[in-house]
């Protein structure tokens, strides 16, 4: 088979690889129907994360089950499945509490930008639809495997709900779908912090009521002014930088909530600043598996359309262009089909 491998910063290759096989009795092998490039993949692409040798890429996926191990009972060959980017048993104490990304047996799913993928702990990781969905819903279901579930977790972690004002820091796919999640969870006012017009339009389509183009202290000042000097009840942080985290904390009112899901890079929060903010901080790697059944249901009922974050679709063999387009901000998110 062929799959995506990064060899060095900005060196993405689509090359022949060994086809995955069942290794553990709890594994499944799926034929990929669609995959994509994640904003977090760009940390490797830009060389911010150290690359130690060739590394298979991709962790977002939907597809058809080809083969299952002898202990797998919840999915069967021929099923269309959506899976989380973390494999989990979905039965341990941490999973039962709704934090499958911290499962005692968790392991990252890697190598999804390929024709086939081995998924560990298939019973706890994969969710099957009752039938193969129509093609137009595949992008929406693909979004559920990471960015929709991550944006949804950010909104839940930020205690979004009816009557709340929500600010969203970050206008990538996760931030935009955090807007969608906030709208679905009943927020009264949703402020998207974005200075890119196409992303502003999509944010409004997903439910944003206001746009704040400023960043940093200027952005915080604008949020404060819009909220009668108090700040937002709930803030979603979907970037992962020092500036974005401090912007999120500073945009929240005293006693407010910040849900942070941007992959952290060199963030340091001054203890006194955090103490005096009075905010609740909750986040980390999203337990996407916790939300998959609900999100899949909303998609299949055509109540939400998260696949709109994919504004570039390419053959999987052109994956390098998918990375370049996102790196250069010519695309919000690149969808890839074998």
C-alpha positions, 0 to 999 in steps of 0.5 A, a space after each residue: 500500500 501507499 501512505 504518507 511519511 514525513 522525513 524532515 521539516 516540509 519533506 512529506 512523501 507519499 511512498 510504498 509501505 507495508 500494509 497493516 495487519 492484525 497484531 493484537 487480538 483486539 485490533 482492526 484493519 480498515 480501508 481508509 475512505 477519507 483522511 485529512 491533514 490536522 493543524 497539529 500535523 503542522 508542528 512536525 511539518 514546520 520543524 517545531 517538533 523534532 522529527 526522529 527518522 521517517 514518521 508515518 502521518 495522520 490520525 483522522 480517519 473514516 473507512 470500511 473494516 477489512 479485518 478484525 482480531 479474534 477478540 473484537 466484537 463491536 465491529 465487523 468486516 464491511 462496517 463503515 467506522 469512525 474512530 478517535 485519534 486515541 485508541 482506548 479500551 472504553 472500559 477502564 475507570 478513566 474511560 468510564 469517567 469520560 476521559 478516553 484520551 487518558 485511558 490506562 491502555 491508551 495509545 495514539 493512532 498514527 499513520 491514517 494518511 494512507 490506504 489502510 490503517 491498523 486501529 488498536 483496541 477496536 472495540 473501544 475506539 471505533 464506532 460503526 454506522 448502521 449502514 454505509 453513509 452517503 458520500 456527501 456525509 463522509 467529510 462531516 463524519 471525518 471531522 468527528 474523528 478529531 476536530 469536531 470532537 475536540 472543539 466540542 470538548 473545548 466547549 464542554 470544558 469551558 462550561 458553555 451553555 444557555 445564557 453564556 457569552 463565549 469567546 473563541 481564540 483560534 480560527 482554525 478547524 478546531 476553533 471554528 468547530 468550537 463555534 459550532 459546538 457553542 451554538 449547539 450547546 445553547 450559548 447566547 453570544 459567540 465571539 469568534 476571534 479571527 482576522 481572516 475574512 473567509 474564516 470569519 464567514 464560516 464562523 458566522 455560518 456556524 453560529 458566531 454572533 460577533 467577530 473580533 479581529 484583534 489579537 493579544 492585549 488589543 483583542 482582550 480589550 475588545 472582549 472586555 469592552 463588549 462584555 461590560 468590562 467583565 469578560 466572557 463566561 466561557 473561552 475556548 483556546 484552540 491554538 496552543 501558543 503562549 499568546 493564545 493561552 494568555 489571551 484566553 485567560 485574560 478574556 474570561 471574567 473572574 470565575 469564568 471557564 477556559 477550555 484549552 485544546 490547542 496542543 501546548 508549545 512553550 506555554 508558561 502561565 505566571 502563577 500570580 496571574 493565574 491566581 488573580 484571574 479566578 478562572 477555571 482551566 480545563 482541557 488537554 487531549 480531547 476524549 473524542 470517543 466520549 462524544 462520537 455517538 452523539 456527534 455521529 447522530 447529529 451528522 446522520 440526522 443532518 443537524 450539523 455540517 462540520 465538514 464545511 471546514 474542509 475547503 480543499 479536497 485532494 487525492 491522497 497521493 497529493 498529500 504534500 500539497 495539502 500540507 503546503 496549502 494549510 501551512 501557507 493558510 491557503 486552506 483551513 483544512 485539507 481532505 484526502 481521499 485514496 
